[in-house]
Amino acid sequence: MDAFAGAVGVSDSDGKSTPVYAACKPRPGVVAEYYALLIRHMALSGWITALAKGIRERSTDFRFSQFGSQHLPVPPLEEQQAIVKYVRHIEREVGAAVIIKRKLIALLDEQRTSVIEDAVKRGAPGAITEPDLWNHLEVKRVASLVTSGSRGWATYYSDTGDWFLQSGNIGKRLNLKLDKVQCVKIPDSAEGIRTRAREGDLLVCITGAMTGNIGVVQYELPYPSYVNQHVALVRPRPELINSEYLALALHSQSGQQQFKMSEYGGTKQGLGLAEVKSARVPVPPLDAQVEIVQYVAREARKIEFAISRTEREISLLREYQNRLTADVVTGKLDVRAASAALPDLDPYNPSLAAACAGAEDGLDANALDGDDTTEEST
């Protein structure tokens, strides 16, 4: 199912797989790791997408009946081994550099979190305000609406139409990611008014690994937009609280800690609407809220610039790795001599292996935002 995204690998253990995998046993004289690298490169170049069946974006059906008839190069065995050794060396070098840059991003995120926490607790530096006198109110006291989306809208999915905002559209830094948005064509009978997002609304992810992520609808969206059942829509009362300040308060360490303590257990982490409504936030006077928002925006802008630059460096490293790998596995670059001069690989390191494989990139979260939970919608 996900071969189009490069989900090709070599099993390191015995076991069984689900029907969404094709398990291929290499013939004698074939280095499985070489063909995993080759097929992954061909997948990322669009080869599998072009051959696969299916009409939904990022959802393909690629069977062995199609795969098995494709022609692939067959280098000598020793050359396959040399290619694998060289590519693994490049992966580890790039992976080590990525780990360092990820740690820098984590430190910058911690700095940003600290700025938000201090501002929400004490106000903007230099501002005349008395935090001890601030009210601490539940979200339901400062919001006119707290709801979540309807279930079953997958049947309305379309290539064009209104927007259907899902958990994958909510970033981890109070932003909305609208580069890839699922469209829906809503029939007249569908419930839409309650779940339509407006300018100033907060969107909170309430299920899955991204639970607690918050985005602010800072402007009127270009299309009518609705939330699904994995997203809580919070509409602040403008006479009581600034939308962006409320987002900061819920995004702060103290706000997120409340969410963590309220998450229900079981097979899937998440929040109920009752937990979102009962979260308590400090509520300073409106002018102090605006000062806090402006201060955090100034400080966050500097930090986010550094984060963006570091993420760009990671992207360039990945681009270098992918291009070099493509040249090596397709025979454009002869690495037999270079590979022979390389040391044998070090023992397995899980964190380094994840970085080598580009594990931080992941698949599009929208593709994983299912329609199968029973979250309340009132």
C-alpha positions, -999 to +999 in steps of 0.1 A: +000+000+000+028+025+009+054+013-016+049+045-036+064+064-006+095+042-005+082+017+021+105-010+009+128-029+033+145-062+042+130-082+070+154-087+100+133-115+116+109-143+109+072-137+112+039-129+093+028-098+076-005-082+068-021-083+033-008-048+026+027-062+021+043-083-006+069-106+008+096-115-018+123-141-012+155-134-032+171-161-053+206-173-045+232-148-057+210-118-050+217-092-023+183-083-009+195-050+005+207-039-029+172-045-045+155-028-015+177+003-022+170+001-060+132-003-057+130+024-030+148+048-054+125+038-083+094+042-060+105+077-050+110+086-086+073+079-093+077+044-108+053+026-085+028+054-086+027+053-123+021+015-123-002+012-093-040+011-093-062+034-073-075+069-077-070+084-042-039+104-037-014+086-014-034+054-015-022+029-040-027-008-048+005-023-061+004-061-065+032-086-072+016-094-105+026-060-116+059-058-097+071-092-108+070-084-145+093-054-142+129-055-155+156-047-130+194-045-134+215-075-122+250-063-112+276-089-102+272-102-067+303-084-054+292-051-069+258-054-052+276-059-019+299-029-026+269-007-034+251-017-002+282-010+019+288+024+003+252+035+006+249+024+042+281+044+049+265+075+034+233+069+053+251+067+086+272+099+078+241+118+069+221+102+098+247+113+123+245+149+110+207+148+111+207+137+147+228+167+157+205+191+138+174+174+154+189+180+188+194+217+179+157+219+168+146+203+201+166+228+221+151+257+201+116+242+207+124+241+244+134+277+243+102+287+225+082+267+251+099+285+279+091+319+264+054+310+261+052+295+296+068+325+312+046+350+293+014+331+301+023+329+338+038+363+343+028+385+314+050+402+288+083+416+302+080+452+313+042+451+311+023+466+341+002+436+352-004+416+383-006+379+376-017+371+412-050+389+404-057+371+371-087+349+369-082+312+361-112+300+341-122+268+323-123+269+286-160+264+286-163+298+305-144+317+279-157+299+247-191+301+231-187+268+214-166+236+220-174+208+195-159+183+172-166+171+137-191+146+124-182+109+116-187+092+083-178+121+060-152+099+042-181+091+018-181+127+008-144+129-001-137+146-034-109+161-055-126+195-053-150+213-030-150+225+005-121+218+029-122+190+055-097+198+082-081+169+100-055+163+127-027+163+101-036+199+092-027+211+127+010+218+132+029+215+164+037+252+166+002+267+166+000+267+129-023+252+103-008+231+075-029+238+045-007+227+017-026+194+015-062+195+025-088+169+019-118+182+000-154+172+005-187+177-014-213+179+013-249+169+005-278+190+017-285+167+045-250+168+060-244+185+093-222+215+085-231+246+104-219+234+138-186+221+125-176+249+102-144+267+112-144+305+113-117+332+116-106+333+153-114+296+160-090+272+177-086+237+164-073+211+189-062+176+179-080+153+203-070+118+191-038+100+181-002+108+184-007+145+177-032+149+206-028+184+221-016+201+189-034+235+185-039+256+154-055+291+152-077+301+122-060+335+119-079+346+087-109+338+067-101+305+049-104+305+011-130+278+011-158+268+036-139+245+060-152+218+084-135+197+110-136+160+114-142+140+146-105+140+155-105+177+159-121+199+186-133+233+175-131+260+202-147+294+195-135+320+221-156+348+234-138+379+220-151+400+249-133+377+274-103+363+257-080+368+227-080+338+204-042+338+200-037+342+237-060+312+245-040+292+220-008+301+238-023+293+272-034+258+260-001+253+241+020+262+272+035+236+294+008+240+320-019+237+294-004+206+278+001+190+312-036+193+318-043+175+285-018+148+293-034+141+327-068+140+311-061+117+282-081+085+281-062+052+278-068+021+259-056+014+224-056+050+213-046+081+232-069+111+231-091+136+248-129+139+252-146+172+247-153+173+284-115+174+291-110+203+265-139+222+281-125+218+317-089+229+310-082+260+330-062+289+317-051+322+333-071+351+320-054+385+324-071+417+311-075+419+273-048+445+268-024+423+288-034+394+266-026+414+235+008+424+249+016+387+256+007+377+221+028+404+206+058+396+228+057+359+221+053+366+184+085+387+184+105+361+203+091+331+185+099+347+151+136+346+159+134+310+171+113+298+142+138+314+118+166+293+133+144+262+133+134+268+097+170+272+087+180+240+105+151+221+089+163+234+055+198+220+062+183+186+070+163+187+038+195+195+018+213+166+035+185+143+026+185+156-010+223+150-012+218+114+002+190+106-022+208+119-053+240+101-044+221+069-036+203+071-069+236+075-088+251+045-070+223+020-072+217+027-109+254+023-118+261+059-127+288+060-101+313+031-096+319+028-059+338-006-058+371+010-050+356+035-025+336+008-008+366-015-004+384+013+015+355+018+039+355+002+074+329-024+082+297-011+097+295-005+134+271-024+156+234-015+152+224+018+169+186+022+169+186+061+171+212+063+143+193+037+122+161+058+125+180+089+114+196+071+085+163+059+073+148+094+075+123+082+101+115+118+111+099+125+078+071+099+080+041+096+059+015+123+054-005+124+086-037+131+066-034+096+051-034+081+086-063+103+100-089+076+100-126+079+104-131+052+129-134+067+164-165+074+184-155+108+199-185+128+212-196+157+191-216+179+214 
